[in-house]
């Protein structure tokens, strides 16, 4: 491919093994062929190829696309350095010297940047689709559990009761923002570098905007040096996947805690748990641990690409060949964990009775007693202190606040009538928080329905 300048016997075997990228970039073969078909059209439009030459090239490239679909593994026996070389080699095999005309005015530098953007665009669309499905699974659960009390925690200590649906909807919010971030990334991925040449642009009269449209890009890049030498679209994609993975990892961690025998708030279905080879009683939440564990590799992929890019002089450098593997791996893994999350969430069941007991325990209505005192004119800080004493008393007696006897109540909170304290059951506490974004069952049900509608149109 670049042999003209060379005298010797060709590249050293050791060097070739390290330098060849076909084993990895074989995955973008369809994008390379698609870009080549568009490039042939652009060369024909500016008179470099005749209509008949153009027709022959397109036919051969379309046939090659079909042939490539039947090759499951990278065809390393071809000896091609990378996927671009493989496509060219095949074209020359089929068409002789006409095959050698396609590379006019083009470089592998603008070619690979184009192919990689085409691949990443499709990958982001698929990740987006499955992310919406996971959010739908959560919103469906939220709708089903808008009234079921659940203990919510801060510092992993019982804090206040919320409906289980409120927990589900928290993750719906996170995933929806991830979808918006994917859209943002997509708008920057969807710019065509084709026609930037090796670094300086092309001397042929290519209509780059028309070429970009042909490939479904929103526009053509504005600076050839930038277009061939940056990979920020890939870094940004990995960054969005990292944030998404962190959300899924926290969801997994929550559920690992809630499904543990100590908590027993949620149960996973058998299909996503596994036993132990030694301990017959075990039922481990492996699906959740896989989701949490995958996050490490996805974050690692982002760091890997950032470090590859850091300190590279403009324009293209071979270091950049290390750009694809982290993206391929992170996308593959993200799709696996998203699908697993959807399956795990759809199959899980809430242990509603125990959740209600736990939601009522731990003095989770203490804040509500303080609120009653505030309504009776006591400043909040003082109310906080007095209810603290109330909790201490109740704890000593081993009883919930609302069951303390009248004597204790009238001594510590004389402003309140006992009946109003007796009413602070978990159901009543839940329904109080009805301001926007709050956790009253009515809010949760309305938000679940609204989320399902929004997700339908995402
Ligand atoms: N295989 C290369 C890559 O993935 C293609 C670009 C090669 N360009 C070059 N000037 N050697 O980065």
Boltz pocket constraint, residues with backbone or C-beta under 6 A from the ligand:
constraints:
  - pocket:
      binder: B
      contacts: [[A, 19], [A, 21], [A, 25], [A, 81], [A, 82], [A, 108], [A, 109], [A, 112], [A, 316], [A, 317], [A, 318], [A, 320], [A, 321], [A, 322]]
      max_distance: 6.0
